[in-house]
Amino acid sequence: MGRRRRKKIVKVYKPKIPKIFTCPVCGSKSLNITINRKDGNAYVKCANCKLEWSTNVKSYEETIDIYHKLFDEYIDRLE
């Protein structure tokens, strides 16, 4: 007599957006992004090098979009 086979459980991994990002200026993982939907602004602050930056936000933008805006602006200033 054989026993029943177990069904394989397949876990689906869904990547999550990080809450703390890597700072493009100092390279440490201490960049915090807060989005205020009421004023339509996003504020970026690094705890290590005291970088502060703010920008306007569209209704569909998330924290990762703001981080890429900051990164693009920083790279453009270097060139």
HUCOR-V908555 format. One record per residue. N is the residue number from 1. SS is DSSP state (H for helix, E for strand, C for the rest). PHI is phi in radians with two decimals (* if undefined). D_CENTER is the distance of its C-alpha to the mean C-alpha in whole Angstrom. Layout:
n->{N & N}
ss->{SS & SS}
phi->{PHI & PHI}
d_center->{D_CENTER & D_CENTER}
This chain:
n->{1 & 2 & 3 & 4 & 5 & 6 & 7 & 8 & 9 & 10 & 11 & 12 & 13 & 14 & 15 & 16 & 17 & 18 & 19 & 20 & 21 & 22 & 23 & 24 & 25 & 26 & 27 & 28 & 29 & 30 & 31 & 32 & 33 & 34 & 35 & 36 & 37 & 38 & 39 & 40 & 41 & 42 & 43 & 44 & 45 & 46 & 47 & 48 & 49 & 50 & 51 & 52 & 53 & 54 & 55 & 56 & 57 & 58 & 59 & 60 & 61 & 62 & 63 & 64 & 65 & 66 & 67 & 68 & 69 & 70 & 71 & 72 & 73 & 74 & 75 & 76 & 77 & 78 & 79}
ss->{C & C & C & C & C & C & C & C & C & C & C & C & C & C & C & C & C & C & C & E & E & C & C & C & C & C & C & C & C & C & E & E & E & E & E & E & C & C & C & C & E & E & E & E & E & E & C & C & C & C & C & E & E & E & E & E & C & C & C & C & C & C & H & H & H & H & H & H & H & H & H & H & H & H & H & H & H & H & C}
phi->{* & -1.79 & -1.66 & -1.28 & -1.37 & -1.41 & -1.38 & -1.34 & -1.64 & -1.79 & -1.57 & -1.61 & -1.54 & -1.97 & -1.16 & -1.86 & -1.31 & -1.19 & -1.66 & -2.12 & -1.94 & -1.49 & -1.30 & -1.27 & -1.45 & -1.75 & 1.48 & -1.57 & -1.59 & -2.56 & -1.70 & -1.93 & -2.10 & -2.09 & -1.94 & -1.85 & -1.23 & -1.18 & -1.53 & 1.37 & -2.12 & -2.16 & -2.06 & -2.06 & -2.49 & -1.74 & -1.36 & -1.57 & -1.78 & 1.09 & -1.21 & -2.26 & -2.67 & -2.41 & -2.66 & -1.38 & -2.17 & -1.49 & -1.15 & -1.67 & -1.41 & -1.99 & -1.12 & -1.15 & -1.18 & -1.15 & -1.07 & -1.21 & -1.08 & -1.08 & -1.09 & -1.10 & -1.15 & -1.15 & -1.15 & -1.12 & -1.22 & -1.24 & -1.43}
d_center->{55 & 51 & 48 & 46 & 43 & 39 & 37 & 34 & 30 & 28 & 24 & 21 & 18 & 15 & 12 & 9 & 6 & 5 & 6 & 6 & 6 & 9 & 11 & 13 & 16 & 17 & 15 & 14 & 11 & 11 & 9 & 9 & 8 & 10 & 11 & 15 & 16 & 20 & 20 & 18 & 16 & 12 & 13 & 11 & 13 & 13 & 15 & 17 & 18 & 18 & 16 & 16 & 15 & 15 & 15 & 16 & 14 & 16 & 16 & 14 & 11 & 8 & 5 & 4 & 7 & 8 & 6 & 8 & 11 & 11 & 11 & 14 & 16 & 16 & 18 & 20 & 21 & 22 & 24}
